[in-house]
Amino acid sequence: MVTRREFLSASAAALLFGTNDAAAQDAPRAPRVRVIDVHAHWYPPEWVALMEREGDANGAKIGRNSRGYVTAAVPGLSVSFAPQYIDIHSRLQAMDKAGVAMHALSLTQPMVFWAPPAFGLKLCQTFNDACAAVQQKYPDRFVGLAMLPMQDPALAVSEFERVAKLPAIRGIYMGTHINGKNLNEKDFWPIYARCEERGFPLLLHPVNPVGADRMGSYHLRNFIGNPTDTAIAAASLIFSGALDAFPRLDIVLPHAGGVVPILIGRWDHGATVRAEVKDLKHPPSHYLRRFHYDTVAHNAAILMNLVRQIGADRLVAGTDFRRI
């Protein structure tokens, strides 16, 4: 049984330093270390069915595309629920081929924060219970990262207390903002306190990134918006003092930390001259190792820079599942 902290262990080496043997590339790989993929999105069938059944009545526009996939349009984005993100059996085959031992299952766009609180809670509960069910069936292959209805902090605390008792749940999955509210908001701190107390890592992921109105072309919402939104989330937690308030809170930044590593010099300089952050206890660079960083960088040089700048022990394996 993998504990709540073990899936953050430095298993990234197996993805970074795989075999170069050409004959082995198409065969299942036996990794030298146990690879636990912490960035592996999943739509449970029952979650998609709930969206299709009740989404229209709760602010989403539900339909089907030309391939027959269920689609959902919510404020700010539209998504389709493709089979490769739903079907567990094909996922297991893909994991075996890639040499990935375990997925930490997480929801992805559109998440749940757009929904009215009561429906958001229902979506969270459906996802979290589905994680529990699939982990019970495949205890060595899957764990879950719970969703909480953060648009209503009181409901989020209630759902946290419920899912904390589920053996499948190994962490909490949260957007880089909650409907435009940055993560420094004190309304969210009770969840941070509970994560710290229970040893639940907090895994962040962009949703509806900043500046989306200027990034409608060329897939820039993803190319630029997502890594930038990750930096806003990290900066909000650093400069607000949240990381000092919760010194044992583990936080995972997606996409190799986005643009956080390359901005840290600018933040360090700014902290010496700007009155807005004069109360920060340490230079921003001091907090770099408070985060873990997944390996979704798409560039080996960037990953090696993370190793030099932050340390290999702060990297965790992540694929975004699409790379498998």
C-alpha positions as a Markdown table, in Angstrom:
| # | Residue | x | y | z |
|---|---|---|---|---|
| 1 | Met | 0.0 | 0.0 | 0.0 |
| 2 | Val | 1.4 | 3.4 | -1.1 |
| 3 | Thr | 1.1 | 6.0 | 1.7 |
| 4 | Arg | 0.0 | 9.5 | 1.2 |
| 5 | Arg | 3.6 | 10.8 | 1.0 |
| 6 | Glu | 5.3 | 7.9 | -0.9 |
| 7 | Phe | 3.8 | 8.9 | -4.3 |
| 8 | Leu | 5.8 | 12.1 | -4.1 |
| 9 | Ser | 9.1 | 10.1 | -3.8 |
| 10 | Ala | 11.7 | 10.8 | -6.5 |
| 11 | Ser | 10.5 | 8.3 | -9.1 |
| 12 | Ala | 11.1 | 10.7 | -11.9 |
| 13 | Ala | 14.4 | 9.1 | -12.8 |
| 14 | Ala | 12.8 | 6.2 | -14.5 |
| 15 | Leu | 11.1 | 8.7 | -16.9 |
| 16 | Leu | 14.1 | 10.9 | -17.4 |
| 17 | Phe | 16.7 | 8.1 | -17.9 |
| 18 | Gly | 14.9 | 5.3 | -19.7 |
| 19 | Thr | 16.5 | 2.8 | -22.1 |
| 20 | Asn | 17.9 | 3.9 | -25.4 |
| 21 | Asp | 17.8 | 0.4 | -26.9 |
| 22 | Ala | 15.8 | 0.7 | -30.1 |
| 23 | Ala | 14.4 | -2.8 | -29.9 |
| 24 | Ala | 13.0 | -2.1 | -26.5 |
| 25 | Gln | 11.2 | 1.1 | -27.4 |
| 26 | Asp | 8.0 | -0.7 | -28.5 |
| 27 | Ala | 8.1 | -3.3 | -25.7 |
| 28 | Pro | 6.8 | -2.9 | -22.1 |
| 29 | Arg | 9.5 | -1.3 | -20.0 |
| 30 | Ala | 10.6 | -2.5 | -16.6 |
| 31 | Pro | 11.6 | 0.7 | -14.8 |
| 32 | Arg | 14.5 | 0.6 | -12.5 |
| 33 | Val | 12.4 | 2.4 | -9.9 |
| 34 | Arg | 8.7 | 2.3 | -9.2 |
| 35 | Val | 7.1 | 5.1 | -11.2 |
| 36 | Ile | 4.1 | 6.8 | -9.7 |
| 37 | Asp | 2.6 | 9.3 | -12.1 |
| 38 | Val | 1.2 | 12.2 | -10.0 |
| 39 | His | -0.2 | 14.0 | -13.1 |
| 40 | Ala | -2.7 | 11.6 | -14.6 |
| 41 | His | -6.1 | 13.0 | -15.4 |
| 42 | Trp | -9.3 | 10.8 | -15.4 |
| 43 | Tyr | -13.0 | 11.3 | -16.0 |
| 44 | Pro | -14.9 | 8.6 | -14.2 |
| 45 | Pro | -17.8 | 7.3 | -16.4 |
| 46 | Glu | -20.3 | 8.1 | -13.6 |
| 47 | Trp | -18.9 | 11.6 | -13.4 |
| 48 | Val | -19.4 | 12.2 | -17.1 |
| 49 | Ala | -22.9 | 10.7 | -16.8 |
| 50 | Leu | -23.7 | 13.1 | -14.0 |
| 51 | Met | -22.5 | 16.0 | -16.2 |
| 52 | Glu | -24.6 | 14.8 | -19.1 |
| 53 | Arg | -27.7 | 14.3 | -16.9 |
| 54 | Glu | -27.6 | 17.5 | -14.7 |
| 55 | Gly | -25.0 | 19.8 | -16.2 |
| 56 | Asp | -27.6 | 21.8 | -18.3 |
| 57 | Ala | -29.6 | 22.6 | -15.2 |
| 58 | Asn | -26.5 | 23.8 | -13.4 |
| 59 | Gly | -24.9 | 26.3 | -15.8 |
| 60 | Ala | -23.1 | 24.1 | -18.3 |
| 61 | Lys | -24.1 | 23.5 | -21.9 |
| 62 | Ile | -24.0 | 19.8 | -22.6 |
| 63 | Gly | -23.8 | 18.2 | -26.0 |
| 64 | Arg | -22.0 | 15.7 | -28.1 |
| 65 | Asn | -19.4 | 16.2 | -30.8 |
| 66 | Ser | -19.1 | 14.6 | -34.2 |
| 67 | Arg | -17.4 | 11.6 | -32.7 |
| 68 | Gly | -20.1 | 11.1 | -30.2 |
| 69 | Tyr | -18.2 | 12.2 | -27.2 |
| 70 | Val | -20.0 | 14.1 | -24.4 |
| 71 | Thr | -19.0 | 17.8 | -24.4 |
| 72 | Ala | -19.5 | 20.5 | -21.9 |
| 73 | Ala | -19.2 | 24.3 | -22.2 |
| 74 | Val | -18.9 | 26.2 | -19.0 |
| 75 | Pro | -17.9 | 29.9 | -18.5 |
| 76 | Gly | -14.5 | 30.4 | -20.0 |
| 77 | Leu | -13.9 | 27.0 | -21.7 |
| 78 | Ser | -15.3 | 24.1 | -23.6 |
| 79 | Val | -14.2 | 20.5 | -23.2 |
| 80 | Ser | -14.9 | 17.0 | -24.6 |
| 81 | Phe | -14.7 | 13.8 | -22.6 |
| 82 | Ala | -12.6 | 11.5 | -24.8 |
| 83 | Pro | -12.6 | 7.7 | -24.1 |
| 84 | Gln | -8.9 | 7.6 | -23.4 |
| 85 | Tyr | -9.5 | 9.7 | -20.3 |
| 86 | Ile | -12.4 | 7.6 | -19.2 |
| 87 | Asp | -11.7 | 3.9 | -19.8 |
| 88 | Ile | -9.6 | 2.2 | -17.1 |
| 89 | His | -8.7 | -0.9 | -19.1 |
| 90 | Ser | -7.0 | 1.0 | -22.0 |
| 91 | Arg | -5.3 | 3.1 | -19.4 |
| 92 | Leu | -3.8 | 0.1 | -17.7 |
| 93 | Gln | -2.5 | -1.1 | -21.1 |
| 94 | Ala | -0.9 | 2.3 | -21.7 |
| 95 | Met | 0.6 | 2.4 | -18.3 |
| 96 | Asp | 2.1 | -1.1 | -18.8 |
| 97 | Lys | 3.6 | -0.1 | -22.1 |
| 98 | Ala | 5.2 | 3.0 | -20.6 |
| 99 | Gly | 6.5 | 1.2 | -17.5 |
| 100 | Val | 4.3 | 3.3 | -15.1 |
| 101 | Ala | 3.3 | 1.4 | -12.0 |
| 102 | Met | 0.6 | 3.7 | -10.6 |
| 103 | His | -1.5 | 6.7 | -11.5 |
| 104 | Ala | -2.6 | 9.2 | -9.0 |
| 105 | Leu | -5.9 | 10.0 | -10.6 |
| 106 | Ser | -7.0 | 13.6 | -10.9 |
| 107 | Leu | -9.9 | 15.5 | -12.5 |
| 108 | Thr | -9.0 | 18.0 | -15.2 |
| 109 | Gln | -10.9 | 20.7 | -17.1 |
| 110 | Pro | -13.5 | 21.9 | -16.4 |
| 111 | Met | -13.0 | 20.8 | -12.8 |
| 112 | Val | -15.9 | 21.8 | -10.5 |
| 113 | Phe | -15.4 | 25.4 | -9.4 |
| 114 | Trp | -17.7 | 26.9 | -12.1 |
| 115 | Ala | -20.7 | 25.0 | -10.7 |
| 116 | Pro | -23.2 | 26.2 | -8.1 |
| 117 | Pro | -21.9 | 25.0 | -4.7 |
| 118 | Ala | -24.4 | 22.2 | -4.2 |
| 119 | Phe | -23.7 | 20.7 | -7.7 |
| 120 | Gly | -20.0 | 21.3 | -7.3 |
| 121 | Leu | -20.2 | 19.2 | -4.1 |
| 122 | Lys | -22.1 | 16.5 | -6.0 |
| 123 | Leu | -19.5 | 16.5 | -8.7 |
| 124 | Cys | -16.7 | 16.2 | -6.2 |
| 125 | Gln | -18.3 | 13.4 | -4.3 |
| 126 | Thr | -18.9 | 11.5 | -7.5 |
| 127 | Phe | -15.3 | 11.8 | -8.5 |
| 128 | Asn | -13.9 | 11.0 | -5.1 |
| 129 | Asp | -16.1 | 7.9 | -4.7 |
| 130 | Ala | -15.1 | 6.7 | -8.1 |
| 131 | Cys | -11.5 | 7.0 | -7.2 |
| 132 | Ala | -12.2 | 4.9 | -4.1 |
| 133 | Ala | -13.9 | 2.3 | -6.2 |
| 134 | Val | -11.2 | 1.9 | -8.8 |
| 135 | Gln | -8.5 | 1.9 | -6.2 |
| 136 | Gln | -10.3 | -0.9 | -4.3 |
| 137 | Lys | -10.4 | -2.9 | -7.6 |
| 138 | Tyr | -6.8 | -2.1 | -8.5 |
| 139 | Pro | -5.0 | -1.3 | -5.3 |
| 140 | Asp | -1.5 | -1.5 | -6.7 |
| 141 | Arg | -2.3 | 0.6 | -9.8 |
| 142 | Phe | -4.4 | 3.6 | -8.7 |
| 143 | Val | -4.8 | 6.1 | -5.9 |
| 144 | Gly | -6.9 | 9.3 | -6.0 |
| 145 | Leu | -6.4 | 13.0 | -5.6 |
| 146 | Ala | -9.6 | 14.3 | -4.2 |
| 147 | Met | -11.6 | 17.3 | -5.5 |
| 148 | Leu | -13.1 | 19.8 | -3.1 |
| 149 | Pro | -15.8 | 22.4 | -3.9 |
| 150 | Met | -13.6 | 25.3 | -3.1 |
| 151 | Gln | -16.1 | 27.8 | -4.4 |
| 152 | Asp | -17.8 | 27.2 | -1.0 |
| 153 | Pro | -15.1 | 26.8 | 1.7 |
| 154 | Ala | -17.4 | 25.4 | 4.3 |
| 155 | Leu | -18.6 | 22.6 | 1.9 |
| 156 | Ala | -14.9 | 22.1 | 1.0 |
| 157 | Val | -14.0 | 21.5 | 4.6 |
| 158 | Ser | -16.9 | 19.1 | 5.0 |
| 159 | Glu | -15.9 | 17.1 | 2.0 |
| 160 | Phe | -12.3 | 17.0 | 3.1 |
| 161 | Glu | -13.3 | 15.4 | 6.4 |
| 162 | Arg | -15.3 | 12.8 | 4.5 |
| 163 | Val | -12.6 | 11.9 | 1.9 |
| 164 | Ala | -9.8 | 11.9 | 4.5 |
| 165 | Lys | -11.3 | 8.6 | 5.7 |
| 166 | Leu | -11.2 | 7.0 | 2.2 |
| 167 | Pro | -8.1 | 4.8 | 1.9 |
| 168 | Ala | -7.8 | 5.6 | -1.8 |
| 169 | Ile | -7.2 | 9.3 | -1.3 |
| 170 | Arg | -3.6 | 10.4 | -1.2 |
| 171 | Gly | -3.9 | 14.2 | -1.7 |
| 172 | Ile | -6.0 | 17.1 | -2.7 |
| 173 | Tyr | -6.3 | 18.5 | -6.2 |
| 174 | Met | -6.9 | 22.2 | -6.6 |
| 175 | Gly | -7.0 | 24.9 | -9.3 |
| 176 | Thr | -4.3 | 27.6 | -9.5 |
| 177 | His | -7.1 | 29.9 | -8.6 |
| 178 | Ile | -10.7 | 29.5 | -7.6 |
| 179 | Asn | -13.0 | 31.5 | -9.9 |
| 180 | Gly | -10.5 | 34.3 | -10.0 |
| 181 | Lys | -9.5 | 34.3 | -6.3 |
| 182 | Asn | -5.8 | 33.7 | -5.8 |
| 183 | Leu | -4.7 | 30.9 | -3.4 |
| 184 | Asn | -3.6 | 33.4 | -0.7 |
| 185 | Glu | -7.2 | 34.1 | 0.3 |
| 186 | Lys | -7.7 | 33.3 | 3.9 |
| 187 | Asp | -11.0 | 31.5 | 3.1 |
| 188 | Phe | -8.8 | 28.7 | 1.7 |
| 189 | Trp | -6.5 | 28.4 | 4.7 |
| 190 | Pro | -8.6 | 25.9 | 6.7 |
| 191 | Ile | -8.1 | 23.4 | 3.9 |
| 192 | Tyr | -4.3 | 24.1 | 4.0 |
| 193 | Ala | -4.4 | 23.5 | 7.7 |
| 194 | Arg | -6.2 | 20.2 | 7.3 |
| 195 | Cys | -3.9 | 19.0 | 4.5 |
| 196 | Glu | -0.9 | 19.8 | 6.7 |
| 197 | Glu | -2.4 | 18.0 | 9.7 |
| 198 | Arg | -3.4 | 14.9 | 7.8 |
| 199 | Gly | -0.3 | 14.8 | 5.6 |
| 200 | Phe | -2.2 | 15.3 | 2.3 |
| 201 | Pro | -0.1 | 16.9 | -0.4 |
| 202 | Leu | -1.8 | 19.6 | -2.4 |
| 203 | Leu | -1.5 | 19.3 | -6.2 |
| 204 | Leu | -2.2 | 22.4 | -8.2 |
| 205 | His | -3.3 | 22.6 | -11.9 |
| 206 | Pro | -4.3 | 25.6 | -14.1 |
| 207 | Val | -7.9 | 26.2 | -15.0 |
| 208 | Asn | -9.1 | 29.2 | -17.0 |
| 209 | Pro | -5.7 | 30.9 | -16.9 |
| 210 | Val | -5.1 | 34.7 | -16.5 |
| 211 | Gly | -5.2 | 36.7 | -19.8 |
| 212 | Ala | -7.4 | 34.3 | -21.6 |
| 213 | Asp | -9.1 | 37.1 | -23.5 |
| 214 | Arg | -5.8 | 37.8 | -25.3 |
| 215 | Met | -4.9 | 34.1 | -25.9 |
| 216 | Gly | -7.7 | 32.9 | -28.1 |
| 217 | Ser | -5.5 | 32.0 | -31.0 |
| 218 | Tyr | -2.6 | 29.5 | -31.5 |
| 219 | His | -3.5 | 27.5 | -28.3 |
| 220 | Leu | -1.8 | 30.2 | -26.3 |
| 221 | Arg | -4.1 | 29.6 | -23.3 |
| 222 | Asn | -2.2 | 26.4 | -22.9 |
| 223 | Phe | 1.3 | 27.4 | -24.2 |
| 224 | Ile | 1.5 | 30.5 | -22.1 |
| 225 | Gly | -1.5 | 30.8 | -19.9 |
| 226 | Asn | -1.1 | 27.6 | -18.0 |
| 227 | Pro | 2.6 | 28.0 | -16.9 |
| 228 | Thr | 1.9 | 31.7 | -16.1 |
| 229 | Asp | -1.1 | 30.8 | -13.9 |
| 230 | Thr | 1.0 | 28.3 | -12.0 |
| 231 | Ala | 3.5 | 31.1 | -11.2 |
| 232 | Ile | 0.7 | 33.3 | -9.9 |
| 233 | Ala | -0.5 | 30.5 | -7.6 |
| 234 | Ala | 3.1 | 29.9 | -6.3 |
| 235 | Ala | 3.7 | 33.6 | -5.8 |
| 236 | Ser | 0.5 | 34.1 | -4.0 |
| 237 | Leu | 1.4 | 31.3 | -1.6 |
| 238 | Ile | 4.9 | 32.7 | -1.1 |
| 239 | Phe | 4.3 | 36.4 | -0.7 |
| 240 | Ser | 1.2 | 36.0 | 1.4 |
| 241 | Gly | 3.0 | 34.0 | 4.1 |
| 242 | Ala | 0.9 | 30.9 | 3.6 |
| 243 | Leu | 4.0 | 28.7 | 3.3 |
| 244 | Asp | 5.3 | 30.1 | 6.6 |
| 245 | Ala | 1.9 | 29.6 | 8.2 |
| 246 | Phe | 1.9 | 25.9 | 7.1 |
| 247 | Pro | 5.5 | 24.8 | 7.2 |
| 248 | Arg | 4.8 | 21.1 | 6.7 |
| 249 | Leu | 2.4 | 21.5 | 3.8 |
| 250 | Asp | 3.5 | 19.7 | 0.6 |
| 251 | Ile | 2.6 | 21.4 | -2.7 |
| 252 | Val | 3.2 | 20.1 | -6.2 |
| 253 | Leu | 3.5 | 22.5 | -9.1 |
| 254 | Pro | 2.5 | 21.1 | -12.5 |
| 255 | His | 4.3 | 21.4 | -15.8 |
| 256 | Ala | 7.8 | 21.5 | -14.1 |
| 257 | Gly | 6.7 | 24.6 | -12.1 |
| 258 | Gly | 5.7 | 26.6 | -15.2 |
| 259 | Val | 7.6 | 29.9 | -15.3 |
| 260 | Val | 8.4 | 29.9 | -11.5 |
| 261 | Pro | 12.0 | 28.8 | -11.8 |
| 262 | Ile | 13.0 | 31.5 | -14.3 |
| 263 | Leu | 11.2 | 34.3 | -12.4 |
| 264 | Ile | 12.8 | 33.6 | -9.0 |
| 265 | Gly | 15.7 | 36.1 | -9.5 |
| 266 | Arg | 13.2 | 38.8 | -10.3 |
| 267 | Trp | 11.2 | 37.9 | -7.3 |
| 268 | Asp | 14.2 | 37.9 | -5.0 |
| 269 | His | 15.3 | 41.4 | -6.3 |
| 270 | Gly | 11.7 | 42.7 | -5.9 |
| 271 | Ala | 11.5 | 41.5 | -2.4 |
| 272 | Thr | 14.4 | 43.8 | -1.5 |
| 273 | Val | 13.0 | 47.0 | -2.9 |
| 274 | Arg | 9.2 | 46.7 | -2.8 |
| 275 | Ala | 7.2 | 47.7 | 0.3 |
| 276 | Glu | 4.4 | 45.4 | -0.7 |
| 277 | Val | 6.4 | 42.4 | 0.3 |
| 278 | Lys | 8.6 | 43.8 | 3.0 |
| 279 | Asp | 7.2 | 41.4 | 5.6 |
| 280 | Leu | 8.3 | 38.3 | 3.8 |
| 281 | Lys | 10.4 | 36.2 | 6.2 |
| 282 | His | 12.8 | 34.9 | 3.6 |
| 283 | Pro | 13.8 | 35.7 | 0.1 |
| 284 | Pro | 11.4 | 34.0 | -2.4 |
| 285 | Ser | 14.1 | 31.6 | -3.6 |
| 286 | His | 14.1 | 30.2 | -0.1 |
| 287 | Tyr | 10.7 | 28.8 | -0.8 |
| 288 | Leu | 11.6 | 27.0 | -4.1 |
| 289 | Arg | 12.2 | 23.7 | -2.2 |
| 290 | Arg | 8.8 | 24.0 | -0.5 |
| 291 | Phe | 7.3 | 22.8 | -3.7 |
| 292 | His | 7.6 | 19.6 | -5.7 |
| 293 | Tyr | 7.7 | 19.9 | -9.5 |
| 294 | Asp | 6.4 | 17.3 | -11.9 |
| 295 | Thr | 8.3 | 16.3 | -15.0 |
| 296 | Val | 5.9 | 17.7 | -17.6 |
| 297 | Ala | 8.5 | 20.0 | -19.2 |
| 298 | His | 8.7 | 18.6 | -22.7 |
| 299 | Asn | 12.4 | 19.4 | -22.7 |
| 300 | Ala | 15.3 | 17.6 | -21.0 |
| 301 | Ala | 17.4 | 20.7 | -20.6 |
| 302 | Ile | 14.6 | 22.3 | -18.6 |
| 303 | Leu | 14.4 | 19.3 | -16.3 |
| 304 | Met | 18.2 | 19.3 | -15.8 |
| 305 | Asn | 18.0 | 23.0 | -14.9 |
| 306 | Leu | 15.4 | 22.1 | -12.3 |
| 307 | Val | 17.7 | 19.5 | -10.9 |
| 308 | Arg | 20.5 | 22.1 | -10.6 |
| 309 | Gln | 18.3 | 24.9 | -9.3 |
| 310 | Ile | 16.1 | 23.0 | -6.9 |
| 311 | Gly | 17.4 | 19.4 | -6.5 |
| 312 | Ala | 16.4 | 16.1 | -8.0 |
| 313 | Asp | 14.6 | 15.1 | -4.7 |
| 314 | Arg | 12.0 | 17.8 | -5.4 |
| 315 | Leu | 11.0 | 16.3 | -8.8 |
| 316 | Val | 8.1 | 13.9 | -9.1 |
| 317 | Ala | 7.1 | 11.8 | -12.1 |
| 318 | Gly | 4.3 | 13.3 | -14.2 |
| 319 | Thr | 3.1 | 12.7 | -17.7 |
| 320 | Asp | -0.2 | 14.6 | -18.0 |
| 321 | Phe | -1.2 | 11.1 | -19.3 |
| 322 | Arg | -1.3 | 12.4 | -22.9 |
| 323 | Arg | 2.4 | 11.6 | -23.3 |
| 324 | Ile | 1.9 | 7.9 | -22.6 |
